[in-house]
Amino acid sequence: MSSNGITVGQIVAENYSTATVFESFGIDFCCKGNLSLEQACSKKGIDIDKVRKALDQSIGSSKEDHVDVSNWPLDLIVDYIEKKHHRYVEERIPILLQYLDKLCKVHGNSHPELFDIYGLFHKSAGELISHMKKEEFILFPYVRKMMKALREGVNPTEPRFGTVENPISAMMHEHEAEGNRFEKIAALSKGYTPPVDACNTFKASYALLEEFQKDLHRHIHLENNILFPAAIKMEQEIAEQMAH
């Protein structure tokens, strides 16, 4: 990206996904957000080209069009979910927990709703990590086994959970719980609208929370509406194939 004297604070204000880039380089975009990118990098002794490259990647990924995976093979869909959505959640959680904890300490007295938002997100973070591990170690490997079995015309080893519908039912129940939790966060934050006295960290936190919710909605949509129904159908097809 071309900075041309634009301040670090302005870069974050235009695209809040860049906040995590500055955080990773130890550049203060909040209290020292009035420095230009050149000044901030010079002060920290950081290679500005490395920062620019990371900013370009961050801005590019935040503007990435949604990929249509509906016609993809299921093993490719689970790979995509793991690499795109699971990795996103794992990367964003520690950053958001750090930001929200800071907000509670600095602004909690004047904005008590921050404590509830932090509590809800903290709970969601723990549940999502557990949820994703169950998918990665139980459900997704079986989807891959079914794909392999279907291609090779063999019967996959029967899973310990009986039918694929059992873990899918549990995953959908957990999806609903997280959706409800984020509805509460959205309501408490007035639709992720920072207050008039908000600093850059406050604005970035709300913007990243909103981005997190949007990614979660996309993530759940891919599983509930595309992957899960197709996995159930595939299991039935394999059973019919083996019956003949």
C-alpha positions in Angstrom: 0.0 0.0 0.0 1.1 3.6 -0.6 1.0 5.5 2.7 1.9 9.0 1.4 2.1 10.6 4.8 -1.2 9.1 6.0 -1.2 8.5 9.7 -1.3 5.1 11.3 -4.6 6.1 13.0 -6.1 7.0 9.6 -5.0 3.6 8.1 -6.8 1.7 10.9 -9.8 4.0 10.7 -10.2 3.2 7.0 -9.8 -0.6 7.5 -9.9 -2.0 11.0 -8.4 -5.3 10.0 -5.1 -3.5 9.8 -5.1 -3.0 13.6 -3.9 -6.5 14.1 -1.0 -5.9 11.7 0.2 -2.9 13.7 -0.3 -4.9 16.9 1.9 -7.7 15.6 4.7 -5.1 14.8 4.3 -3.4 18.2 3.2 -0.1 16.6 0.8 1.9 18.7 -2.1 2.9 16.5 -4.1 4.3 19.4 -2.2 6.8 21.6 0.5 7.4 18.9 -1.9 7.1 15.9 -1.0 10.6 14.7 2.4 9.3 13.4 2.8 8.6 9.7 3.6 5.0 8.8 7.1 6.1 7.9 7.6 7.8 11.3 6.1 4.9 13.2 8.4 2.4 11.5 11.4 4.6 11.8 10.8 5.0 15.5 10.6 1.3 16.0 13.4 0.4 13.6 11.1 -1.7 11.5 11.4 -2.3 7.8 8.5 -0.3 6.3 8.3 -2.6 3.3 7.5 -5.6 5.5 4.7 -3.6 7.2 3.3 -2.4 3.9 3.3 -6.0 2.6 1.4 -7.2 5.8 -1.0 -4.4 5.4 -1.7 -5.2 1.8 -2.4 -8.8 2.7 -4.7 -7.8 5.5 -6.7 -5.4 3.4 -6.9 -7.9 0.5 -8.1 -10.7 2.7 -10.7 -8.5 4.4 -12.1 -7.6 1.0 -12.0 -11.1 -0.4 -15.2 -12.1 -2.1 -17.1 -15.0 -0.7 -16.1 -18.2 -2.5 -18.9 -20.4 -3.8 -18.1 -23.9 -2.5 -21.5 -25.5 -3.2 -20.2 -27.6 -6.0 -16.9 -28.6 -4.4 -16.2 -32.2 -3.2 -16.7 -32.5 0.5 -13.1 -33.2 1.5 -12.2 -29.9 -0.2 -14.9 -28.1 1.6 -13.7 -29.3 5.0 -10.1 -28.3 4.1 -11.4 -24.9 3.2 -13.3 -24.5 6.4 -10.3 -25.5 8.5 -7.8 -23.3 6.6 -10.1 -20.2 6.2 -12.5 -20.1 9.1 -11.0 -22.2 11.8 -7.6 -20.5 11.4 -9.3 -17.1 11.4 -11.0 -17.8 14.7 -7.8 -19.1 16.3 -5.9 -16.0 15.2 -8.5 -13.5 16.1 -9.5 -14.8 19.6 -6.3 -13.8 21.5 -6.2 -10.4 19.8 -9.9 -9.7 20.7 -9.5 -10.9 24.3 -6.5 -8.6 24.7 -8.3 -5.6 23.2 -11.5 -6.2 25.2 -9.6 -6.7 28.5 -7.8 -3.4 27.8 -11.1 -1.6 27.1 -12.6 -2.9 30.4 -9.6 -1.6 32.4 -9.5 1.8 30.6 -13.2 2.5 29.8 -15.1 0.0 32.0 -16.2 2.7 34.5 -17.9 4.9 31.9 -19.0 2.0 29.7 -20.0 -0.9 32.0 -21.5 -2.9 29.1 -17.9 -3.7 28.1 -17.7 -6.2 31.0 -20.7 -8.1 29.7 -19.3 -8.0 26.1 -15.9 -9.3 27.4 -17.6 -12.1 29.4 -19.7 -13.2 26.5 -16.8 -13.2 24.0 -14.6 -15.0 26.5 -17.2 -17.8 26.9 -17.7 -17.9 23.1 -13.9 -18.2 22.6 -13.7 -21.3 24.8 -16.7 -22.9 23.3 -15.6 -22.2 19.7 -12.1 -23.7 20.2 -13.6 -26.9 21.7 -16.2 -27.0 18.9 -13.6 -26.7 16.2 -11.5 -29.5 17.7 -14.5 -31.8 17.7 -15.0 -31.1 14.0 -11.3 -31.5 13.2 -10.8 -34.7 15.1 -14.2 -36.4 14.8 -16.5 -35.2 12.1 -14.2 -33.9 9.4 -11.9 -37.0 9.3 -15.0 -39.1 8.8 -16.2 -36.9 5.9 -12.8 -37.5 4.3 -13.1 -41.2 4.9 -16.5 -41.2 3.2 -15.2 -39.3 0.2 -12.4 -41.8 -0.2 -14.8 -44.8 0.2 -17.2 -43.4 -2.4 -14.3 -42.9 -4.9 -12.9 -46.4 -4.3 -16.3 -48.1 -4.0 -15.6 -49.5 -0.6 -17.4 -49.2 2.8 -15.8 -46.9 5.3 -15.1 -48.2 8.8 -18.2 -47.6 10.8 -17.6 -44.7 13.2 -18.0 -44.9 16.9 -20.7 -42.3 16.8 -23.0 -44.5 14.7 -24.3 -42.2 12.0 -22.9 -38.9 10.8 -26.2 -37.3 11.8 -25.2 -37.6 15.5 -22.1 -35.3 15.6 -23.9 -33.1 13.0 -26.8 -32.6 15.3 -24.5 -31.7 18.2 -22.5 -29.2 16.0 -25.7 -27.5 14.9 -26.9 -27.1 18.5 -23.5 -25.5 19.3 -23.8 -23.2 16.3 -27.1 -22.0 17.5 -25.7 -21.2 21.0 -22.9 -19.2 19.5 -25.2 -17.3 17.1 -27.4 -16.4 20.2 -24.3 -15.3 22.1 -23.2 -12.9 19.3 -26.7 -11.5 19.1 -26.3 -10.4 22.7 -22.9 -8.9 22.0 -24.3 -7.0 19.0 -27.1 -5.7 21.1 -24.9 -4.6 24.0 -22.6 -2.8 21.5 -25.5 -1.1 19.8 -24.7 -2.9 16.5 -20.9 -2.5 17.0 -21.3 1.3 17.1 -18.5 2.8 19.2 -19.4 5.7 21.6 -18.6 9.3 20.7 -15.6 9.3 23.2 -14.1 6.1 21.7 -10.4 5.9 21.1 -8.9 4.0 18.2 -8.6 0.8 20.2 -12.3 1.0 21.1 -13.2 1.5 17.5 -10.9 -1.3 16.3 -12.3 -3.7 18.9 -15.9 -3.2 17.8 -15.0 -3.4 14.1 -13.1 -6.6 14.7 -16.0 -8.1 16.8 -18.3 -7.3 13.9 -15.9 -8.8 11.4 -15.7 -11.9 13.7 -19.5 -12.2 13.8 -19.7 -11.9 10.0 -17.1 -14.6 9.6 -18.9 -16.8 12.1 -22.2 -16.4 10.1 -20.4 -17.4 6.9 -18.7 -20.3 8.7 -21.9 -21.7 10.1 -23.7 -21.2 6.8 -21.1 -23.3 5.0 -21.5 -26.1 7.5 -25.3 -26.1 8.3 -26.5 -25.4 4.7 -23.9 -27.0 2.5 -21.5 -29.5 4.2 -23.8 -31.2 6.7 -26.8 -32.0 4.4 -24.3 -33.2 1.8 -22.5 -35.4 4.4 -25.8 -37.0 5.4 -26.7 -37.6 1.8 -23.3 -39.1 1.1 -23.6 -41.6 4.0 -26.9 -42.7 2.6 -25.4 -43.1 -0.9 -22.6 -45.3 0.5 -25.1 -47.5 2.4 -27.1 -48.0 -0.8 -24.0 -48.7 -2.8 -22.9 -51.3 -0.3 -26.4 -52.9 -0.3 -26.2 -53.8 -4.0 
